[in-house]
């Protein structure tokens, strides 16, 4: 089932933002200090990034589910974004009908981005 796994928040200073947001929300740092995890692990995670745009990471559990959800979202009005994917990318970049980008991430895949694997509490 597709779900909001993380909100990727563009910030100008990840250290200051991490200190503020971890205290404000009661989150703890994940295996990467810019990935903030709810203390109980149940809520959506917050990933702080100084170079990426603010966007949602929608999580699915397998490549088959990812393909199905991407097609469903396109039928709803999303469009594929021309993106330079790394080898073994676990995500697909789409844009909603207003042009806002978001990712559909296969949490069952080996991560293409360091520190973003499903086994390491820092999924992006």
FENGILIN-V674634 format. One record per pair of residues at least 6 apart in sequence whose ideal C-beta (glycine too) atoms are under 7 Angstrom apart, sorted by sequence separation. I is the first residue (numbers start at 1). J is the second residue. D is the distance in whole Angstrom. If there is no record, write none. Layout:
i->{I:I}
j->{J:J}
d->{D:D}
//
This chain:
i->{11:21:22:30:60:95:96:111:116:22:29:30:38:110:115:116:37:93:94:116:27:28:36:60:27:35:36:83:93:94:108:18:27:28:92:107:113:27:35:81:91:92:26:34:81:91:22:34:80:81:91:18:21:34:79:90:18:78:79:90:107:78:18:78:27:90:14:77:81:73:90:70:88:90:89:70:88:21:87:66:86:18:17:14:70:69:14:7:9:11:6:9:12:66:5:6:7:8:9:10:11:4:5:6:9:66:6:8:10:10:63:8:10:58:60:62:9:58:8:55:56:57:58:59:60:61:62:63:8:55:58:60:61:53:55:57:59:7:8:6:4:5:5:4:5:3:2:3:2:59:2:57:47:45:32:31:37:35:31:35:31:32:30:31:30:5:8:6:5:6}
j->{17:27:28:36:66:101:102:117:122:29:36:37:45:117:122:123:45:101:102:124:36:37:45:69:37:45:46:93:103:104:118:29:38:39:103:118:124:39:47:93:103:104:39:47:94:104:36:48:94:95:105:33:36:49:94:105:34:94:95:106:123:95:36:96:46:109:34:97:101:94:111:92:110:112:112:94:112:46:112:92:112:48:48:48:104:104:50:44:46:48:44:47:50:104:44:45:46:47:48:49:50:44:45:46:49:106:47:49:52:53:106:52:54:102:104:106:54:103:54:101:102:103:104:105:106:107:108:109:55:102:105:107:108:101:103:105:107:56:57:57:56:57:58:58:59:58:58:59:60:123:69:124:124:123:115:115:121:122:120:124:121:122:121:122:122:105:124:123:123:124}
d->{4:7:7:7:5:5:7:4:6:7:6:5:7:7:5:6:6:6:6:4:4:6:6:5:6:6:4:4:6:7:7:7:6:6:7:5:6:7:5:4:4:5:6:6:6:7:5:4:6:5:5:6:6:7:7:6:6:4:5:5:6:6:7:6:6:4:5:4:6:6:6:5:6:5:5:7:5:6:7:7:5:6:5:5:6:6:5:6:6:5:6:7:7:6:7:4:6:5:6:6:6:5:7:7:7:4:5:6:6:6:5:6:5:6:6:6:5:7:6:5:4:5:5:5:6:6:5:6:5:5:7:7:5:6:7:5:5:6:6:4:6:5:7:6:3:7:5:5:5:7:5:6:5:7:4:6:6:4:4:7:6:5:5:5:4:6:7:6:6:6}
//
